[in-house]
Amino acid sequence: MNLLRLVSDVYEQKARLYPALVLVTPIIVTIIAIASVKLSAAQSLAVLVVGCGGTFLLAQLARDAGKKGEQGLFASWGGMPSVAIMRHRDTRIDPITKARYHKKLSALVKGAKPPSPAEEQADHAGADVIYQAWSTYLRVSTRDAKKYSLLFQENVSYGYRRNLWGLRAWGIITSTLSCLIAASWSVRQYRASDGTSVELLAATALALILLVLWVFRFTSTWVRVPADAYAERLAEAVDALGGKSTGAKETKVSPSKKQ
């Protein structure tokens, strides 16, 4: 991963770096809180910088963790949202608008004839092959972040939540350990001097709050919200596309055989 791109590219920063930062924050804060009595301000800053430097690697791991679990998410949701939204049986788009999208996409993607409701019902897998081809075409055709800014924002939001969810197991572990270490150190400090530093109390509270979020908030349901929003914005982009495309001439799709 290019480090300059990681800190300058909006998607790389928000969807990959930020989840990694959330993961390591309780560890870094706990270390600084415990060692603050021995470290100068400059030294504490150095610890923070070194810790954050490790997030460049974690950012790549966050991306891998999110992608690895993505297919499982799609399976639990009944399919990729951008594919499912094109199904006749999906009610998020009204039938008239959906018919218009189907007609235009069938013209844009050669060989991707839209299945009728009856054909879709008879062969779900075969119909999804068509919808997958349409989804791929739309994603490739809407990569201009400025022109499709709202779509890009939803994609960033989805990437952030997906990658954060992918790190969920590690997040629970790091937050739990940080909370236990900070709390035990607070007790030790209190017994030794009848007082506990504000830094340790803050580190304990932060780790506890993050633990609650990892367990109860950063779930697959939370990830699905921007995933569905992205699918809706992607479908709406159909009206912004031209009537013909050179890419459409190269795209051929054959429905899979019913199993």
Beta strands, then each sheet from edge to edge (+ up, - down):
end
